[in-house]
Amino acid sequence: MNGFTWPRLVLLGVFVASLLGNFFSLGYVFKQERDAPVMSTLAEGAFSTYPDDVRTEFRRLLRENRSQTIQALRELRGARRELASVSALPLKEAEVRKAMADVRNATDALQRLMQDLLLEALRSTDRARGGAAKQSGTLN
């Protein structure tokens, strides 16, 4: 019998995706630790459509909330490690499903944090623009 059945291949795929996610997450964290004002290439690409002042404010908020961000990344890495460990044979589907749900929850929490910080950056820059427009008399 072939050693790779469909459930094993799916679990292997999830494990590889988890590892890739961990590498990108670690790269992001280490980049922030080493060179705080500069966002990683991955994050910069995601926010390149926003104006410079929004990106600058978002980076500032990331630095201010570094401990929350690192904690959310740690939780995601832990959930991914747990998924990898319960994926060992013999397959215990209920445990794998729970671990997968934990990874989804940790991913959602990290995404929610990033989106909250982005919204805060947008609000802050909008207020700054509004205040500057009011002072210059160019308010629409």
Backbone as a chain_set.jsonl record, in Angstrom:
{"seq": "MNGFTWPRLVLLGVFVASLLGNFFSLGYVFKQERDAPVMSTLAEGAFSTYPDDVRTEFRRLLRENRSQTIQALRELRGARRELASVSALPLKEAEVRKAMADVRNATDALQRLMQDLLLEALRSTDRARGGAAKQSGTLN", "coords": {"N": [[0.844, -1.188, 0.0], [0.446, 2.244, -0.714], [2.305, 4.79, 0.924], [1.334, 7.365, 1.126], [-1.656, 8.574, 1.635], [-4.77, 10.18, 0.79], [-5.747, 11.745, 3.058], [-3.329, 12.022, 4.438], [-1.789, 13.446, 2.568], [-3.231, 15.821, 2.454], [-2.901, 16.735, 5.07], [-0.134, 17.018, 5.051], [0.075, 19.082, 3.181], [-1.22, 21.161, 4.612], [0.538, 21.36, 6.742], [2.909, 22.225, 5.416], [2.007, 24.694, 4.422], [1.58, 25.934, 6.859], [4.194, 26.049, 7.864], [5.359, 27.795, 5.976], [3.864, 30.091, 6.498], [4.729, 30.577, 9.112], [7.449, 31.183, 8.646], [7.249, 33.567, 7.139], [5.939, 35.151, 9.047], [7.811, 35.181, 11.157], [9.942, 36.423, 9.842], [8.831, 38.931, 9.444], [8.471, 39.821, 12.108], [11.149, 39.773, 13.066], [12.294, 41.597, 11.31], [10.965, 43.924, 12.063], [11.911, 44.137, 14.679], [14.655, 44.497, 14.257], [14.861, 46.692, 12.513], [12.978, 48.961, 13.051], [11.628, 51.308, 11.815], [11.278, 50.542, 9.192], [9.135, 48.751, 7.15], [8.555, 45.27, 6.487], [9.155, 43.694, 3.298], [6.976, 42.192, 2.444], [4.802, 43.209, 3.997], [4.965, 45.873, 3.224], [4.302, 45.704, 0.544], [1.628, 44.972, 0.769], [0.509, 47.283, 1.788], [1.133, 49.228, -0.013], [-0.613, 50.621, -1.625], [-1.699, 52.58, -0.118], [-1.539, 56.033, 0.93], [1.577, 57.742, 1.683], [1.567, 59.009, 4.233], [-0.352, 57.537, 5.632], [0.812, 54.995, 5.643], [3.115, 55.559, 7.113], [2.004, 56.291, 9.578], [0.746, 53.869, 10.209], [2.976, 52.181, 10.509], [4.074, 53.413, 12.745], [2.077, 52.879, 14.627], [2.264, 50.097, 14.639], [4.78, 49.804, 15.84], [4.185, 50.902, 18.358], [2.353, 49.04, 19.253], [3.713, 46.687, 19.36], [4.105, 44.584, 21.227], [1.54, 43.426, 21.423], [1.215, 42.583, 18.777], [3.332, 40.776, 18.465], [2.563, 38.908, 20.385], [0.168, 37.973, 19.239], [1.217, 36.803, 16.933], [2.789, 34.825, 18.119], [0.791, 33.229, 19.269], [-0.454, 32.328, 16.948], [1.656, 30.887, 15.755], [1.98, 28.93, 17.741], [-0.5, 27.633, 17.582], [-0.278, 26.611, 15.012], [1.889, 24.891, 15.352], [0.73, 23.067, 17.11], [-1.224, 22.005, 15.442], [0.41, 20.703, 13.605], [1.52, 18.793, 15.3], [-0.67, 17.219, 16.125], [-1.321, 16.125, 13.781], [0.082, 13.908, 13.323], [0.448, 10.406, 12.711], [-1.339, 7.745, 14.296], [-4.165, 9.037, 12.546], [-6.201, 11.349, 14.14], [-9.044, 12.558, 13.721], [-10.876, 14.366, 14.988], [-9.228, 15.787, 16.776], [-7.496, 16.981, 14.949], [-9.274, 18.59, 13.508], [-10.057, 20.356, 15.563], [-7.591, 21.571, 16.099], [-7.16, 22.791, 13.632], [-9.265, 24.628, 13.666], [-8.374, 26.203, 15.78], [-6.088, 27.336, 14.597], [-7.326, 28.85, 12.594], [-8.767, 30.646, 14.235], [-6.653, 31.98, 15.554], [-5.395, 33.127, 13.344], [-7.455, 34.803, 12.448], [-7.575, 36.523, 14.671], [-5.078, 37.81, 14.541], [-5.333, 39.062, 12.047], [-7.515, 40.725, 12.575], [-6.373, 42.435, 14.48], [-4.393, 43.721, 12.903], [-6.036, 44.981, 11.016], [-7.514, 46.668, 12.693], [-5.479, 48.365, 13.561], [-4.794, 49.496, 11.106], [-7.182, 50.842, 10.498], [-7.174, 52.673, 12.599], [-4.903, 54.138, 11.88], [-5.799, 55.232, 9.464], [-7.914, 56.832, 10.414], [-6.498, 58.625, 12.032], [-4.78, 59.93, 10.201], [-6.722, 61.037, 8.577], [-7.956, 62.832, 10.325], [-5.782, 64.527, 10.733], [-5.407, 65.543, 8.158], [-7.866, 66.8, 7.823], [-7.729, 68.758, 9.807], [-5.572, 70.27, 8.837], [-6.651, 71.126, 6.454], [-8.758, 72.704, 7.345], [-7.333, 74.735, 8.603], [-6.038, 75.873, 6.429], [-8.124, 76.701, 4.943], [-9.172, 75.201, 2.863], [-11.163, 73.337, 2.957], [-13.399, 70.916, 1.783]], "CA": [[0.0, 0.0, 0.0], [1.18, 3.496, -0.818], [2.435, 5.46, 2.216], [0.691, 8.672, 1.104], [-3.08, 8.546, 1.341], [-5.301, 11.539, 0.645], [-5.696, 12.52, 4.312], [-1.928, 12.361, 4.744], [-1.358, 14.502, 1.654], [-3.872, 17.063, 2.886], [-2.21, 17.17, 6.291], [1.188, 17.484, 4.645], [-0.122, 20.4, 2.571], [-1.506, 22.101, 5.694], [1.788, 21.534, 7.481], [3.815, 23.049, 4.599], [1.464, 26.051, 4.441], [1.832, 26.451, 8.197], [5.612, 26.403, 7.947], [5.58, 29.011, 5.188], [3.3, 31.198, 7.272], [5.633, 30.859, 10.236], [8.648, 31.85, 8.158], [6.904, 34.951, 6.82], [5.644, 35.84, 10.298], [9.081, 35.416, 11.848], [10.672, 37.441, 9.093], [8.194, 40.212, 9.731], [8.788, 40.213, 13.485], [12.568, 40.08, 13.178], [12.543, 42.827, 10.562], [10.498, 45.012, 12.911], [12.813, 44.24, 15.826], [15.958, 44.978, 13.828], [14.792, 47.957, 11.8], [11.596, 49.316, 13.329], [10.94, 52.22, 10.912], [11.109, 49.998, 7.85], [8.267, 47.572, 7.113], [9.062, 44.198, 5.649], [8.724, 43.758, 1.907], [5.636, 41.624, 2.362], [3.842, 44.171, 4.54], [5.021, 47.076, 2.402], [3.524, 45.423, -0.659], [0.213, 44.963, 1.117], [0.063, 48.638, 2.089], [1.708, 50.169, -0.971], [-1.656, 51.421, -2.255], [-2.084, 53.66, 0.78], [-0.62, 57.181, 0.893], [2.745, 57.669, 2.566], [1.263, 59.378, 5.614], [-1.073, 56.418, 6.246], [1.8, 53.932, 5.893], [3.977, 56.016, 8.204], [1.22, 56.184, 10.809], [0.553, 52.444, 10.48], [4.244, 51.68, 11.056], [4.195, 53.946, 14.111], [1.148, 52.105, 15.451], [2.848, 48.763, 14.794], [5.828, 49.9, 16.855], [3.537, 51.109, 19.649], [1.607, 47.836, 19.614], [4.587, 45.561, 19.045], [3.89, 43.443, 22.124], [0.299, 42.776, 21.007], [1.456, 41.931, 17.489], [4.19, 39.614, 18.711], [1.748, 37.917, 21.094], [-0.754, 37.371, 18.265], [2.027, 35.921, 16.089], [3.147, 33.656, 18.933], [-0.393, 32.377, 19.368], [-0.636, 31.682, 15.652], [2.701, 29.861, 15.609], [1.65, 27.837, 18.66], [-1.631, 26.884, 17.016], [0.234, 25.858, 13.859], [2.692, 23.781, 15.883], [-0.214, 22.088, 17.644], [-1.812, 21.332, 14.284], [1.417, 19.781, 13.074], [1.737, 17.666, 16.211], [-1.828, 16.318, 16.132], [-1.454, 15.552, 12.449], [0.868, 12.674, 13.27], [-0.354, 9.183, 12.603], [-2.582, 7.544, 13.555], [-4.976, 10.235, 12.399], [-7.321, 11.576, 15.072], [-9.696, 13.621, 12.98], [-11.466, 15.366, 15.88], [-8.143, 16.641, 17.266], [-7.01, 17.772, 13.815], [-10.282, 19.627, 13.238], [-9.952, 21.364, 16.625], [-6.345, 22.31, 15.871], [-7.391, 23.649, 12.458], [-10.107, 25.731, 14.13], [-7.498, 27.073, 16.575], [-5.261, 28.096, 13.646], [-8.208, 29.861, 11.991], [-9.046, 31.675, 15.246], [-5.431, 32.776, 15.754], [-5.213, 33.917, 12.117], [-8.462, 35.86, 12.501], [-7.197, 37.49, 15.703], [-3.977, 38.62, 14.01], [-5.87, 39.911, 10.983], [-8.345, 41.739, 13.224], [-5.453, 43.404, 15.071], [-3.802, 44.515, 11.822], [-7.072, 45.837, 10.434], [-7.811, 47.719, 13.674], [-4.379, 49.333, 13.498], [-4.932, 50.222, 9.838], [-8.304, 51.778, 10.646], [-6.703, 53.759, 13.464], [-3.996, 54.961, 11.07], [-6.635, 55.987, 8.519], [-8.617, 57.874, 11.182], [-5.526, 59.619, 12.481], [-4.341, 60.75, 9.061], [-7.889, 61.79, 8.118], [-8.091, 63.976, 11.238], [-4.676, 65.451, 10.47], [-5.713, 66.219, 6.885], [-9.009, 67.698, 8.067], [-7.238, 69.902, 10.569], [-4.745, 71.09, 7.956], [-7.532, 71.745, 5.46], [-9.492, 73.751, 8.027], [-6.423, 75.852, 8.836], [-5.688, 76.544, 5.179], [-9.34, 77.173, 4.309], [-9.452, 74.429, 1.651], [-12.071, 72.254, 3.302], [-14.418, 70.701, 0.727]], "C": [[0.886, 1.246, 0.0], [1.183, 4.215, 0.533], [1.726, 6.805, 2.273], [-0.756, 8.532, 0.677], [-3.562, 9.988, 1.251], [-5.293, 12.315, 1.956], [-4.269, 12.923, 4.689], [-1.426, 13.475, 3.846], [-1.965, 15.846, 2.042], [-3.172, 17.608, 4.128], [-0.808, 17.674, 5.979], [1.091, 18.877, 4.016], [-0.385, 21.473, 3.619], [-0.238, 22.395, 6.483], [2.762, 22.441, 6.721], [3.325, 24.497, 4.587], [1.712, 26.709, 5.793], [3.29, 26.877, 8.352], [5.917, 27.68, 7.171], [5.046, 30.237, 5.925], [4.185, 31.58, 8.441], [6.878, 31.599, 9.768], [8.365, 33.313, 7.811], [6.636, 35.75, 8.094], [6.925, 36.158, 11.067], [9.908, 36.483, 11.149], [10.129, 38.828, 9.373], [8.577, 40.703, 11.121], [10.256, 40.599, 13.61], [12.929, 41.353, 12.429], [12.119, 44.03, 11.407], [11.426, 45.22, 14.1], [14.131, 44.888, 15.417], [15.894, 46.393, 13.269], [13.376, 48.485, 11.889], [10.954, 50.268, 12.317], [10.634, 51.626, 9.535], [10.229, 48.759, 7.913], [8.907, 46.517, 6.224], [8.502, 44.333, 4.243], [7.303, 43.242, 1.751], [4.595, 42.624, 2.838], [3.82, 45.438, 3.697], [4.21, 46.896, 1.132], [2.035, 45.462, -0.384], [-0.325, 46.376, 1.335], [0.561, 49.668, 1.082], [0.656, 51.031, -1.65], [-2.104, 52.585, -1.387], [-1.079, 54.804, 0.664], [0.505, 57.034, 1.921], [2.41, 57.998, 4.015], [0.496, 58.271, 6.343], [-0.093, 55.298, 6.574], [2.711, 54.308, 7.055], [3.253, 55.882, 9.543], [0.997, 54.723, 11.183], [1.824, 51.834, 11.07], [4.448, 52.16, 12.489], [3.294, 53.153, 15.056], [1.642, 50.678, 15.659], [3.931, 48.771, 15.866], [5.219, 50.059, 18.242], [2.863, 49.836, 20.162], [2.409, 46.574, 19.33], [4.305, 44.354, 19.934], [2.604, 42.697, 21.772], [0.499, 41.991, 19.715], [2.287, 40.67, 17.68], [3.411, 38.521, 19.429], [0.793, 37.212, 20.126], [-0.002, 36.419, 17.331], [2.445, 34.667, 16.846], [1.979, 32.688, 19.043], [-0.651, 31.638, 18.06], [0.403, 30.592, 15.437], [2.42, 28.666, 16.516], [0.516, 26.983, 18.13], [-1.175, 26.053, 15.823], [1.1, 24.678, 14.311], [1.79, 22.675, 16.421], [-0.869, 21.314, 16.503], [-0.832, 20.319, 13.708], [1.578, 18.566, 13.989], [0.548, 16.704, 16.24], [-2.052, 15.665, 14.783], [-0.658, 14.26, 12.292], [-0.068, 11.47, 13.245], [-0.324, 8.421, 13.909], [-3.44, 8.811, 13.609], [-6.127, 10.244, 13.398], [-8.046, 12.814, 14.561], [-10.266, 14.717, 13.881], [-10.395, 16.325, 16.405], [-7.599, 17.532, 16.156], [-7.994, 18.891, 13.504], [-10.222, 20.74, 14.298], [-8.702, 22.217, 16.426], [-6.485, 23.249, 14.673], [-8.253, 24.854, 12.835], [-9.284, 26.718, 14.964], [-6.599, 27.923, 15.677], [-6.108, 29.189, 13.001], [-8.484, 30.989, 12.976], [-7.836, 32.572, 15.479], [-5.153, 33.657, 14.538], [-6.199, 35.081, 12.101], [-8.092, 36.936, 13.515], [-6.07, 38.402, 15.21], [-4.49, 39.564, 12.922], [-6.718, 41.036, 11.565], [-7.467, 42.834, 13.836], [-4.863, 44.31, 13.994], [-4.822, 45.466, 11.207], [-7.477, 46.949, 11.391], [-6.732, 48.793, 13.655], [-4.452, 50.148, 12.206], [-6.06, 51.24, 9.932], [-7.907, 52.961, 11.526], [-5.77, 54.697, 12.707], [-4.792, 55.81, 10.083], [-7.372, 57.114, 9.23], [-7.67, 59.005, 11.553], [-5.085, 60.524, 11.338], [-5.498, 61.563, 8.501], [-8.102, 63.017, 8.992], [-7.007, 65.006, 10.962], [-4.919, 66.224, 9.174], [-6.857, 67.21, 7.056], [-8.604, 68.945, 8.805], [-6.392, 70.827, 9.707], [-5.602, 71.803, 6.933], [-8.312, 72.878, 6.103], [-8.62, 74.982, 8.234], [-6.112, 76.614, 7.552], [-6.928, 77.07, 4.441], [-9.704, 76.406, 3.056], [-10.364, 73.258, 1.931], [-13.152, 72.138, 2.248], [-15.802, 70.836, 1.285]], "O": [[1.938, 1.28, 0.639], [0.158, 4.241, 1.215], [1.53, 7.343, 3.363], [-1.048, 8.388, -0.511], [-2.829, 10.912, 1.603], [-4.858, 13.467, 1.962], [-4.034, 14.022, 5.193], [-0.708, 14.362, 4.308], [-1.302, 16.881, 1.97], [-2.887, 18.802, 4.218], [-0.347, 18.647, 6.576], [1.921, 19.745, 4.285], [0.162, 22.573, 3.532], [0.027, 23.541, 6.846], [3.373, 23.327, 7.318], [4.124, 25.424, 4.723], [2.017, 27.899, 5.865], [3.58, 27.938, 8.906], [6.647, 28.546, 7.653], [5.694, 31.283, 5.967], [4.372, 32.761, 8.73], [7.317, 32.544, 10.423], [9.153, 34.196, 8.15], [7.061, 36.9, 8.206], [7.098, 37.269, 11.566], [10.502, 37.343, 11.799], [10.889, 39.785, 9.521], [8.961, 41.859, 11.294], [10.577, 41.634, 14.193], [13.79, 42.11, 12.878], [12.828, 45.035, 11.461], [11.696, 46.357, 14.486], [14.664, 45.73, 16.141], [16.784, 47.203, 13.528], [12.645, 48.459, 10.899], [9.792, 50.05, 11.974], [9.809, 52.166, 8.799], [10.535, 47.817, 8.644], [9.694, 46.827, 5.33], [7.496, 45.008, 4.027], [6.515, 43.81, 0.995], [3.604, 42.86, 2.147], [2.755, 46.016, 3.482], [3.515, 47.811, 0.69], [1.261, 45.936, -1.216], [-1.503, 46.63, 1.086], [0.419, 50.869, 1.313], [0.992, 52.079, -2.202], [-2.807, 53.478, -1.857], [0.088, 54.582, 0.342], [0.383, 56.293, 2.897], [2.909, 57.343, 4.93], [0.676, 58.088, 7.547], [-0.155, 54.714, 7.656], [3.039, 53.462, 7.887], [3.83, 55.411, 10.523], [1.055, 54.376, 12.363], [1.757, 51.058, 12.023], [4.932, 51.414, 13.341], [3.707, 52.799, 16.161], [1.461, 50.11, 16.736], [3.999, 47.866, 16.698], [5.675, 49.43, 19.197], [2.815, 49.593, 21.368], [1.836, 45.511, 19.087], [4.269, 43.223, 19.45], [2.575, 41.467, 21.817], [0.01, 40.869, 19.579], [1.975, 39.621, 17.117], [3.573, 37.34, 19.122], [0.632, 35.994, 20.188], [-0.515, 35.358, 16.977], [2.455, 33.572, 16.283], [2.153, 31.476, 18.925], [-1.023, 30.465, 18.064], [0.071, 29.496, 14.986], [2.601, 27.52, 16.107], [0.56, 25.756, 18.216], [-1.627, 24.923, 15.641], [1.046, 23.599, 13.72], [2.055, 21.491, 16.212], [-1.046, 20.099, 16.597], [-1.217, 19.201, 13.364], [1.752, 17.444, 13.514], [0.741, 15.494, 16.366], [-2.874, 14.759, 14.652], [-0.72, 13.603, 11.252], [-1.211, 11.528, 13.698], [0.702, 8.466, 14.588], [-3.429, 9.548, 14.595], [-6.91, 9.299, 13.492], [-7.716, 13.947, 14.911], [-10.143, 15.896, 13.552], [-10.622, 17.533, 16.474], [-7.278, 18.697, 16.388], [-7.582, 20.026, 13.263], [-10.324, 21.922, 13.968], [-8.749, 23.439, 16.567], [-5.983, 24.373, 14.7], [-8.0, 25.969, 12.378], [-9.478, 27.93, 14.863], [-6.373, 29.099, 15.963], [-5.659, 30.328, 12.875], [-8.442, 32.161, 12.602], [-7.978, 33.79, 15.589], [-4.724, 34.802, 14.684], [-5.829, 36.21, 11.779], [-8.272, 38.125, 13.253], [-6.1, 39.612, 15.431], [-4.115, 40.736, 12.888], [-6.647, 42.173, 11.099], [-7.779, 44.019, 13.723], [-4.835, 45.531, 14.156], [-4.508, 46.619, 10.912], [-7.757, 48.064, 10.952], [-7.031, 49.985, 13.725], [-4.199, 51.352, 12.215], [-5.906, 52.379, 9.491], [-8.257, 54.105, 11.239], [-5.839, 55.914, 12.876], [-4.485, 56.987, 9.891], [-7.45, 58.229, 8.713], [-7.996, 60.184, 11.408], [-5.026, 61.744, 11.493], [-5.286, 62.667, 7.999], [-8.39, 64.105, 8.492], [-7.27, 66.209, 10.955], [-4.662, 67.426, 9.108], [-6.826, 68.313, 6.511], [-9.056, 70.046, 8.494], [-6.489, 72.047, 9.836], [-5.327, 72.948, 6.576], [-8.512, 73.916, 5.473], [-9.073, 76.115, 8.072], [-5.944, 77.834, 7.567], [-6.81, 77.788, 3.448], [-10.481, 76.91, 2.244], [-10.334, 72.27, 1.197], [-13.755, 73.137, 1.858], [-16.779, 70.69, 0.552]]}, "num_chains": 1, "name": "protein.A"}
